[in-house]
Amino acid sequence: MTRQKLLFICARNKIRSLTAERMLQGSPHYDVRSRGVARAARVRLTAGDIGWADHIFVMEKQHKDRMREGFAEALRGKPIVVLFIEDIYEPMDPALLTILRERLAPHLEHL
């Protein structure tokens, strides 16, 4: 069985995408990374991250738009799923974990 590579994107990589990464860290089914698209991101997105990923999940449509602006070539043929999760949570917030599981369930077999 091959492990799927999941990339989670938000603006600053401090709350939403980082929480998603930590939620799935250690999974026998997935390798996970999280990145941010803002200049002030904790860890900024690179073309290498996009190339690495099998699945890309963004928290808001604006994150997808920013990725397309900066990485159009790297994103060619890569599906991007918008999870529509607002920036209103704290890191590892139980409500954020719940909504992440709900929104990821249709896309991931093992949660």
C-alpha positions as CSV (number, residue, x, y, z in Angstrom):
1,M,0.0,0.0,0.0
2,T,1.3,3.4,-1.0
3,R,1.0,6.2,1.5
4,Q,-0.8,9.2,0.0
5,K,0.8,12.6,0.4
6,L,-1.5,15.3,1.7
7,L,-0.7,19.0,1.6
8,F,-2.8,21.4,3.7
9,I,-2.8,25.2,2.9
10,C,-4.0,28.2,4.8
11,A,-2.7,31.8,5.0
12,R,-0.1,31.8,7.8
13,N,0.3,28.1,8.5
14,K,-0.3,28.7,12.2
15,I,-3.8,27.4,13.0
16,R,-6.0,25.6,10.3
17,S,-3.4,23.9,8.1
18,L,-1.1,23.2,11.0
19,T,-4.0,21.6,12.9
20,A,-4.9,19.4,9.9
21,E,-1.3,18.3,9.7
22,R,-1.1,17.5,13.4
23,M,-4.4,15.7,13.3
24,L,-3.1,13.3,10.6
25,Q,0.5,13.1,11.7
26,G,1.5,9.5,12.4
27,S,-1.2,8.0,10.2
28,P,-0.2,4.7,8.6
29,H,-2.0,5.9,5.4
30,Y,-0.8,9.4,4.9
31,D,2.3,11.6,4.8
32,V,1.2,15.2,5.6
33,R,2.6,18.7,5.3
34,S,1.1,22.1,6.0
35,R,2.1,25.4,4.4
36,G,1.0,29.0,4.2
37,V,0.6,31.3,1.2
38,A,1.1,34.6,3.1
39,R,4.5,36.3,3.3
40,A,4.3,36.0,7.1
41,A,3.6,32.3,7.0
42,R,5.3,30.1,9.6
43,V,6.3,27.8,6.7
44,R,5.7,29.2,3.2
45,L,4.5,27.1,0.3
46,T,7.0,26.2,-2.5
47,A,6.7,24.6,-5.9
48,G,8.5,21.6,-4.4
49,D,5.7,21.1,-1.8
50,I,3.1,21.1,-4.7
51,G,5.2,18.6,-6.7
52,W,5.4,16.4,-3.6
53,A,1.7,16.3,-2.9
54,D,-0.9,13.8,-4.2
55,H,-3.8,15.8,-2.7
56,I,-3.9,19.5,-1.9
57,F,-6.5,20.9,0.5
58,V,-6.9,24.7,1.0
59,M,-9.0,26.3,3.8
60,E,-10.5,29.1,1.7
61,K,-10.9,29.9,-2.0
62,Q,-8.6,32.8,-1.7
63,H,-5.8,30.4,-0.8
64,K,-6.4,28.5,-4.0
65,D,-6.4,31.8,-6.0
66,R,-3.1,32.8,-4.4
67,M,-1.6,29.4,-5.2
68,R,-2.6,29.7,-8.8
69,E,-1.1,33.2,-9.1
70,G,2.3,32.1,-7.8
71,F,2.5,28.4,-8.9
72,A,0.4,28.0,-12.0
73,E,2.9,25.7,-13.7
74,A,3.5,23.5,-10.6
75,L,-0.3,23.1,-10.1
76,R,-1.0,21.9,-13.7
77,G,-3.0,18.7,-13.3
78,K,-3.1,18.9,-9.5
79,P,-6.6,18.8,-8.0
80,I,-7.2,21.4,-5.2
81,V,-10.0,20.9,-2.8
82,V,-11.4,24.0,-1.0
83,L,-12.6,23.0,2.5
84,F,-14.3,26.4,3.2
85,I,-13.1,26.7,6.8
86,E,-13.0,30.2,8.2
87,D,-10.1,31.6,10.2
88,I,-12.0,31.7,13.5
89,Y,-10.4,28.9,15.5
90,E,-7.5,28.4,17.9
91,P,-4.8,25.7,17.2
92,M,-6.1,22.2,17.9
93,D,-9.6,23.6,18.7
94,P,-12.0,20.6,19.1
95,A,-14.5,22.4,16.9
96,L,-11.8,22.8,14.2
97,L,-10.9,19.2,14.4
98,T,-14.5,18.2,14.0
99,I,-15.1,20.4,11.0
100,L,-11.8,19.2,9.4
101,R,-12.9,15.5,9.8
102,E,-16.3,16.3,8.3
103,R,-14.9,18.2,5.3
104,L,-12.1,15.7,4.7
105,A,-14.3,12.6,5.0
106,P,-15.5,12.6,1.4
107,H,-11.9,12.9,0.1
108,L,-10.0,10.6,2.5
109,E,-10.7,7.0,3.2
110,H,-8.9,6.8,6.5
111,L,-9.7,9.4,9.2
